[in-house]
Amino acid sequence: SGFATAANSPRYNSDRAPVYPTGLAISPDGNTLFVANNLGDSLGIIEDLRGARKLTRIDLQSHSYPYAVAAVHERGAVVKVYVSCWNDHSVAVVYPGGSHAVSRIVVDRHPTAMLLNSDHTRLYVANSNNDSVSVIDTRTDKEIERISVPLSEDVPSGNSPQGIALHGDELYIANAHNNSVV
């Protein structure tokens, strides 16, 4: 509830504030946690997990419904955090140090799961309402490719990609609505 801005309601969620954490990423040293607060429209940062636990709330955008989090780190320090914003067709880019500046990368409808490649140069984003995966260059923070992931070309939209796995150069996508992996 530390990340909530709305007041508790006895009719909602057993009198708890509406935050709904949905995605997590952790720093390489295991001492900072990044949390997508779905109904709180924010990225929560919990620093000093082994100590006093300092909470920072970074507002994203009203009704953006943050979903997943991916943290890019260099030399052991997190330099930027990506947050898929399900309702506004974007990925928020948050710089956790200092000003907590936020920028956006436009992707396709309902970005959900995200995955970084091993050297953190590419971010893969599942766009669940358009049967596609956006490929983002993390150096330029631009979408460089959009991969269509239906079972076949003549199938109407509605596969709902929800999960991503990467093995070397092989990308696997879990399509929830048709029970398939492509």
ABEGO torsion letter per residue (X at the ends): XAABABBBBAABGGGBBBAGBABBBBBAAGABBBBBBAAAGBBBBBBGAABAGBBBBBBBBBGAGBABBBBBBBGGBBABBBBBBAAAGBBBBBBABEAGBBBBBBBBBGBBBBBBBAAGABBBBBBAAAGBBBBBBAAAGBBABBBBABABAABBBGAGBABBBBBEABBBBBBAAAGBBX
